[in-house]
Amino acid sequence: MTNQQNNWTIAWQQPLFRKKIYAGVIILLIILIVLPFFFKFIETRNGSQLNDWLLNKLPAYNVSLAIFIFIWGATLLCLFRAFQTPGIFMVLLWGYIFLFISRMFTIWFFPLNAPLHLIALTDPISNTFYGRNYITKDLFYSGHTATVFLFFLCLEKKRDKIIALICSVAVGVLLIFQHVHYTIDILFAPLFTFICYKLAAKIRG
């Protein structure tokens, strides 16, 4: 038996661990079902147009490919480690749940219109969670930046954390260059993510 199998065998023998995993998976599936309807609704609302000094100075560039590579490269790394280590899997699962829930609240209470000169982000994987239409008003705070920053917080090995942190910073910067988000959306993403991570860590125990 490999260490990976042994880790999961030991963890799965604990009833509380199984209950937390089952509950997390069910909640996550419910959220994923609700998300397309939520995003469809927020896209119909009229929000505020922020006067973003940085976006006003930067011309918009299409860097979708680079964003895709950084996001999904970090995703594969974190998923690989999560399936090796039950503790990482648990925190990642619940951290992602709290990210989704907190973003739904912040997007609801801080309606924003899309930045000027936005270039649509091409990501065939991520876009499946949004429904058929391209969504531009899921702004505060940045889900892409938050997700990769969550990977950084969840990973344990120093090299892995460095890679994830670089990817998170790169994604945030590139989203600004593509005018997909306001600067404030990027800057607040790590703060909310850290809170979500701490809550998930408490559930792991």
SEZA-572578 format. One record per atom (N, C-alpha, C): y, x, z. Coordinates in steps of 0.1 Angstrom, whole numbers, padded with zeros to 4 digits, always signed. Layout:
SEZA-572578
YXZ
...
This chain:
SEZA-572578
-0012+0008+0000
+0000+0000+0000
+0013+0009+0000
+0022+0006-0009
+0034+0014-0010
+0043+0010+0002
+0053+0019+0004
+0063+0016+0015
+0070+0003+0012
+0073+0001-0001
+0080-0012-0005
+0072-0024-0001
+0059-0024-0004
+0051-0035-0001
+0049-0036+0014
+0048-0025+0021
+0046-0025+0035
+0059-0031+0042
+0071-0027+0037
+0083-0033+0043
+0083-0048+0042
+0080-0053+0030
+0080-0067+0028
+0069-0074+0036
+0058-0068+0037
+0047-0074+0044
+0050-0076+0059
+0056-0066+0064
+0060-0066+0078
+0071-0077+0080
+0081-0077+0071
+0092-0086+0073
+0087-0101+0071
+0078-0103+0061
+0074-0116+0058
+0065-0122+0069
+0060-0114+0077
+0052-0119+0089
+0060-0125+0099
+0073-0123+0098
+0082-0128+0109
+0087-0142+0104
+0084-0153+0111
+0087-0166+0107
+0102-0168+0106
+0110-0162+0114
+0125-0164+0113
+0130-0157+0100
+0125-0146+0096
+0129-0140+0084
+0126-0149+0072
+0114-0155+0072
+0110-0164+0061
+0119-0176+0060
+0123-0182+0072
+0131-0193+0072
+0145-0190+0067
+0150-0178+0070
+0163-0174+0065
+0163-0172+0050
+0153-0167+0045
+0151-0165+0030
+0150-0178+0023
+0142-0187+0028
+0140-0200+0022
+0153-0208+0022
+0160-0208+0034
+0172-0215+0035
+0183-0210+0025
+0184-0196+0025
+0193-0190+0016
+0191-0193+0001
+0178-0193-0003
+0175-0196-0017
+0178-0210-0020
+0175-0219-0011
+0178-0234-0014
+0193-0236-0015
+0201-0230-0005
+0215-0232-0006
+0221-0226-0018
+0217-0214-0022
+0222-0207-0034
+0219-0216-0047
+0207-0221-0047
+0204-0230-0059
+0213-0242-0060
+0216-0248-0048
+0225-0260-0048
+0239-0256-0053
+0243-0244-0048
+0257-0239-0052
+0257-0237-0067
+0246-0231-0073
+0246-0228-0087
+0246-0241-0095
+0240-0252-0090
+0240-0264-0097
+0254-0271-0097
+0261-0269-0085
+0274-0275-0084
+0285-0267-0091
+0284-0254-0092
+0294-0246-0098
+0300-0250-0111
+0291-0253-0121
+0297-0257-0134
+0306-0269-0133
+0303-0279-0125
+0311-0291-0123
+0324-0287-0116
+0323-0278-0106
+0335-0274-0099
+0345-0267-0108
+0339-0257-0116
+0348-0250-0126
+0354-0259-0136
+0346-0269-0141
+0351-0278-0151
+0363-0286-0145
+0362-0289-0132
+0373-0296-0126
+0386-0288-0124
+0384-0276-0119
+0396-0267-0117
+0403-0263-0130
+0395-0263-0140
+0402-0260-0153
+0411-0271-0158
+0410-0283-0153
+0418-0294-0157
+0431-0294-0149
+0432-0287-0138
+0443-0287-0129
+0455-0278-0134
+0467-0282-0131
+0478-0274-0134
+0482-0266-0122
+0482-0253-0122
+0485-0244-0111
+0498-0236-0113
+0500-0227-0105
+0512-0218-0105
+0510-0207-0115
+0521-0203-0121
+0521-0191-0130
+0528-0180-0122
+0520-0170-0118
+0526-0159-0110
+0534-0149-0119
+0545-0144-0114
+0552-0134-0120
+0547-0120-0115
+0537-0115-0122
+0530-0103-0118
+0536-0091-0124
+0543-0083-0116
+0550-0071-0121
+0541-0062-0129
+0529-0059-0124
+0520-0050-0130
+0515-0055-0144
+0511-0068-0144
+0507-0074-0157
+0518-0074-0167
+0530-0076-0162
+0542-0076-0171
+0544-0063-0178
+0540-0052-0171
+0542-0038-0176
+0531-0034-0185
+0519-0040-0183
+0507-0036-0191
+0504-0045-0203
+0502-0039-0215
+0497-0047-0226
+0483-0051-0223
+0478-0062-0229
+0464-0066-0227
+0455-0059-0236
+0444-0054-0231
+0433-0048-0239
+0420-0055-0237
+0412-0055-0247
+0399-0061-0246
+0389-0050-0241
+0385-0050-0229
+0376-0040-0223
+0363-0047-0218
+0360-0058-0224
+0348-0066-0220
+0335-0058-0219
+0333-0049-0228
+0321-0042-0229
+0320-0032-0217
+0331-0026-0214
+0331-0017-0202
+0329-0024-0189
+0335-0036-0188
+0334-0044-0176
+0319-0049-0174
+0313-0053-0185
+0299-0057-0185
+0290-0046-0181
+0292-0034-0186
+0284-0022-0182
+0285-0019-0167
+0297-0019-0162
+0299-0016-0148
+0293-0026-0139
+0295-0039-0142
+0290-0050-0134
+0275-0050-0134
+0269-0050-0146
+0255-0052-0146
+0247-0039-0143
+0254-0028-0145
+0247-0015-0140
+0246-0015-0125
+0257-0019-0118
+0257-0020-0104
+0248-0031-0099
+0247-0042-0106
+0238-0053-0103
+0223-0048-0103
+0219-0041-0113
+0206-0037-0115
+0202-0027-0103
+0212-0018-0100
+0209-0008-0089
+0207-0016-0076
+0216-0025-0073
+0215-0032-0060
+0203-0041-0059
+0199-0048-0070
+0187-0056-0070
+0175-0047-0068
+0175-0036-0075
+0163-0026-0073
+0162-0022-0058
+0173-0019-0052
+0172-0015-0038
+0169-0027-0029
+0174-0039-0033
+0171-0051-0025
+0157-0055-0025
+0150-0053-0036
+0136-0056-0036
+0127-0045-0030
+0133-0034-0027
+0127-0023-0019
+0128-0026-0004
+0140-0031-0001
+0144-0032+0014
+0147-0046+0017
+0139-0053+0025
+0141-0067+0029
+0155-0069+0035
+0159-0060+0044
+0172-0061+0050
+0184-0062+0040
+0183-0054+0030
+0194-0054+0019
+0193-0068+0012
+0181-0072+0009
+0179-0085+0002
+0185-0096+0010
+0182-0096+0023
+0188-0107+0031
+0203-0107+0031
+0209-0096+0033
+0224-0095+0034
+0230-0099+0020
+0224-0094+0010
+0229-0097-0004
+0228-0111-0007
+0217-0118-0003
+0215-0132-0006
+0226-0140+0002
+0227-0138+0015
+0237-0146+0022
+0251-0142+0020
+0253-0129+0017
+0266-0125+0013
+0271-0131+0000
+0262-0133-0009
+0266-0139-0022
+0269-0154-0019
+0261-0160-0010
+0264-0175-0007
+0277-0176-0001
+0281-0168+0008
+0294-0168+0015
+0305-0165+0005
+0303-0156-0005
+0312-0153-0015
+0315-0166-0024
+0304-0172-0028
+0306-0184-0036
+0314-0195-0028
+0310-0197-0016
+0317-0208-0008
+0331-0205-0006
+0334-0192-0002
+0348-0188+0001
+0357-0189-0012
+0351-0185-0023
+0359-0185-0035
+0362-0200-0039
+0352-0209-0037
+0355-0223-0040
+0366-0228-0032
+0367-0224-0019
+0378-0228-0010
+0391-0222-0015
+0391-0209-0017
+0404-0202-0021
+0409-0207-0035
+0400-0209-0044
+0404-0214-0057
+0409-0229-0056
+0403-0237-0047
+0408-0250-0045
+0422-0251-0039
+0424-0243-0029
+0436-0244-0021
+0448-0235-0028
+0444-0226-0037
+0455-0218-0044
+0453-0219-0059
+0457-0231-0064
+0455-0233-0079
+0465-0225-0087
+0459-0217-0096
+0467-0208-0104
+0464-0211-0119
+0474-0210-0127
+0472-0209-0142
+0469-0195-0146
+0462-0194-0157
+0458-0181-0162
+0469-0171-0165
+0468-0158-0163
+0478-0149-0166
+0482-0150-0181
+0495-0146-0184
+0499-0146-0198
+0491-0135-0205
+0488-0137-0217
+0482-0128-0226
+0467-0125-0222
+0461-0134-0215
+0447-0132-0211
+0438-0131-0223
+0429-0121-0223
+0419-0120-0233
+0406-0124-0227
+0399-0134-0233
+0387-0139-0228
+0377-0128-0225
+0370-0129-0214
+0361-0119-0210
+0347-0123-0216
+0341-0114-0223
+0328-0116-0230
+0317-0111-0221
+0310-0120-0214
+0299-0116-0206
+0289-0127-0206
+0279-0126-0216
+0270-0138-0218
+0261-0141-0206
+0259-0132-0197
+0251-0134-0185
+0259-0142-0174
+0271-0136-0170
+0279-0143-0160
+0284-0157-0165
+0287-0158-0178
+0293-0170-0183
+0283-0182-0182
+0270-0179-0180
+0261-0190-0179
+0263-0198-0166
+0269-0192-0156
+0271-0200-0143
+0284-0209-0144
+0291-0207-0155
+0304-0215-0156
+0302-0228-0164
+0291-0229-0171
+0290-0241-0179
+0293-0237-0194
+0295-0247-0202
+0297-0245-0216
+0311-0239-0220
+0321-0243-0212
+0335-0239-0215
+0339-0226-0208
+0347-0218-0215
+0352-0206-0209
+0363-0210-0198
+0361-0205-0186
+0370-0208-0175
+0380-0197-0172
+0393-0201-0171
+0403-0192-0169
+0411-0193-0156
+0408-0204-0148
+0415-0206-0136
+0408-0204-0123
+0397-0197-0124
+0389-0193-0112
+0395-0179-0107
+0407-0180-0102
+0415-0167-0101
+0415-0161-0087
+0419-0168-0077
+0421-0162-0064
+0409-0166-0055
+0400-0156-0053
+0401-0142-0056
+0391-0138-0067
+0391-0126-0071
+0383-0121-0082
+0368-0121-0078
+0360-0129-0085
+0345-0129-0082
+0338-0117-0087
+0342-0112-0098
+0336-0100-0104
+0338-0088-0095
+0351-0086-0091
+0354-0075-0082
+0346-0076-0068
+0346-0088-0063
+0340-0091-0050
+0325-0088-0051
+0319-0093-0061
+0304-0091-0062
+0300-0076-0062
+0307-0068-0070
+0304-0054-0070
+0307-0047-0057
+0318-0052-0051
+0321-0046-0038
+0311-0050-0027
+0305-0062-0029
+0295-0066-0020
+0283-0057-0021
+0280-0053-0034
+0269-0043-0036
+0272-0030-0028
+0284-0025-0029
+0288-0013-0022
+0285-0015-0007
+0289-0026-0001
+0287-0028+0013
+0272-0029+0017
+0264-0035+0008
+0250-0038+0011
+0241-0026+0010
+0244-0017+0000
+0236-0005-0002
+0237+0004+0009
+0226+0012+0011
+0225+0021+0023
+0226+0035+0019
+0220+0039+0008
+0221+0054+0005
+0235+0058+0000
+0239+0070+0004
+0252+0075+0001
+0255+0075-0014
+0246+0080-0022
+0248+0081-0036
+0249+0067-0042
+0241+0057-0038
+0242+0044-0043
+0255+0038-0039
+0260+0040-0027
+0273+0034-0023
+0284+0040-0031
+0284+0053-0034
+0294+0059-0042
+0294+0053-0056
+0282+0051-0062
+0282+0045-0076
+0287+0031-0075
+0283+0023-0065
+0288+0009-0065
+0303+0008-0062
+0308+0017-0054
+0323+0017-0051
+0330+0021-0064
+0326+0031-0071
+0332+0034-0084
+0332+0023-0094
+0320+0016-0095
+0319+0004-0103
+0329-0007-0099
+0330-0009-0086
+0339-0020-0081
+0353-0017-0084
+0358-0004-0082
+0372-0001-0085
+0374-0002-0100
+0364+0003-0108
+0366+0003-0123
+0367-0012-0128
+0358-0021-0122
+0359-0035-0127
+0372-0041-0123
+0377-0038-0111
+0390-0044-0107
+0402-0039-0116
+0402-0026-0119
+0412-0020-0128
+0411-0026-0142
+0399-0027-0147
+0397-0032-0161
+0400-0046-0163
+0398-0054-0152
+0401-0068-0153
+0417-0070-0154
+0424-0061-0147
+0438-0061-0148
+0443-0058-0163
+0436-0047-0168
+0440-0043-0182
+0437-0055-0192
+0427-0063-0189
+0424-0074-0198
+0432-0086-0195
+0440-0086-0184
+0448-0097-0180
+0439-0109-0176
+0427-0107-0171
+0418-0118-0167
+0422-0123-0153
+0428-0114-0145
+0432-0118-0131
+0446-0112-0129
+0452-0119-0119
+0465-0113-0113
+0461-0102-0104
+0471-0093-0102
+0468-0082-0093
+0464-0086-0079
+0470-0097-0074
+0467-0102-0060
+0452-0107-0060
+0447-0112-0071
+0433-0116-0071
+0423-0104-0068
+0427-0093-0074
+0419-0080-0073
+0420-0074-0059
+0433-0074-0054
+0436-0067-0041
+0429-0074-0029
+0429-0088-0030
+0423-0095-0019
+0408-0096-0019
+0402-0093-0031
+0387-0095-0032
+0380-0086-0022
+0383-0074-0019
+0375-0066-0009
+0376-0072+0005
+0388-0077+0008
+0390-0083+0022
+0381-0095+0024
+0381-0104+0015
+0372-0116+0016
+0357-0111+0016
+0354-0102+0007
+0341-0097+0006
+0336-0091+0019
+0344-0083+0025
+0340-0077+0038
+0337-0088+0049
+0345-0098+0049
+0343-0109+0058
+0329-0116+0055
+0327-0118+0043
+0314-0124+0039
+0302-0115+0042
+0304-0103+0040
+0294-0093+0043
+0291-0093+0058
+0301-0093+0067
+0299-0094+0081
+0291-0106+0085
+0295-0118+0079
+0288-0130+0083
+0273-0129+0079
+0271-0124+0067
+0257-0122+0062
+0249-0112+0071
+0256-0102+0076
+0249-0092+0084
+0245-0099+0098
+0253-0108+0102
+0250-0115+0115
+0238-0124+0113
+0236-0130+0101
+0225-0138+0098
+0212-0129+0098
+0213-0118+0092
+0202-0108+0092
+0198-0105+0106
+0208-0103+0114
+0205-0100+0128
+0202-0085+0131
